[in-house]
Amino acid sequence: MTETNRDSMQEPETKKDKDSDKRATRRFALRLPVSVRYAETEEEHPAQTRDVSARGICFYIDSAIQAGAAIDFTLTLPPEITLTESIRVRCKGRVVRVEGGSPANKMAVAAVIDEYEFLADS
């Protein structure tokens, strides 16, 4: 094998490595109900997830949230994710991106998860 062939064979690996840096954790395309709180209000806003990962979430919501805002949200992860039983999780994070023009004129909100806790069944 020539030096040129070896270099061209390694190029896809390098590109793949760059792509894996962007998404370090697997995202699950799930439509789950989620309850979101933000700003100084304790009011919960209903939303629906678009996708969820160990480090972040994207959800659709009716109300406006600013990028950079701190949020608190609760959702129930289904058995296909937990590989056991459904588990309720409360998360704290911050909004990193807000996009309009989503289904039913809702805002798509992407947030990073800073901390989380598993909740006992109630």
N, C-alpha and C positions, 0 to 999 in steps of 0.2 A: 504494500500500500504506500502510495506516495504521501509526502508531507501535505500537499494540497488537499487530497482526499480526506485525510485525517482531520484537518482544520474544518472542512465543510461539514463533516459528520458531527463535530462538536458544537457547531453553531446552534442547532435546535435546543440542545441542553442548556446553553447559556440563556437563550430566550425563555425557556421554561423556568429556569431559576429566577429570572427577573419577575415573571408572572406570579410565581409562588410567594415572592416577597410581598406583593400587594394583598394577597388573601392567605394569611397564615393559618386560618381556621376554616373548616368546612361550613358553608352556608346551606341552610335548609329552607327551601321555598315552601313555606307553610302559611295557610290562612287561619290564624288563631285570634280569638278575641283577646284584647289587651286593654287594661285600664291605665290611663296615663294622668299623672299630676305634674304641673309645672307652675312656674312663677310663685307668687306668695300665697296663692289660693290653695285651699285643700280640696277643691272641687276635682272630682275624677271625670275625665273625658274618655268616652268609649272610642276605641280604635280597632283596627284589624291589621295583623302583621302581613307583610309581603314576604320577608325572609328573616331568619334568625340564625345567629352563630354564637359561639362562646364569647366573642368580643364585641358583638354589636347586634343591632336590630334595625329593620326598616319597617315602618308601619304607615297606614293611611288614616288620616284624622280630618275631621271637619274644621276644627279651629286652627288659627294661625299660631305657630311657634317660631321663635327667632333662632337662627343658628347661634350656637354658643350657650343657649339656655340650659339650665340644669333641669333634669326630669327624673321622675320616680315612676316606675311602672310595674305592674303585676300581670303575669300570664301563667297559664298552665301548660307545661310541656307534655305532649302526648307520649304514650308508650313506644311509638316508633322512633322517638328521639332518645328517650331515657333507657330503652331496652328493658324496662321493668314495668312500673306502673306510672300513671300520670303524677306529675310533681308540680306544685305551685311554687313560683319563684318571684321574689320581689327584687327589683334591680334599681340601682341609681346610676345615672350616666349624664351625658350631655349631648346636645344636638350638634351634629357636624354638617348636615346639609338638609335643605328644605327645597322641594320641587313641586311646582303646580302642574295642572293638566293631567292628573291621575284619574283613575276610574271614578265615576260619579262626582267629579269636580272636587275630590278630596286632595289634601296636601300629602305628598309622600315625604316622610321625615326619617332621616337616617341618623342614628345615634350610636355612640360608643358606650359600652357598659364598663363603668368604673368599679362597681362592687355589686354583689348579689348575695341573697340569703334564701335558703329553702324554707318554705313555710309549712307548719304542721297542718294536717287535715283539720278542717273545722266542721 
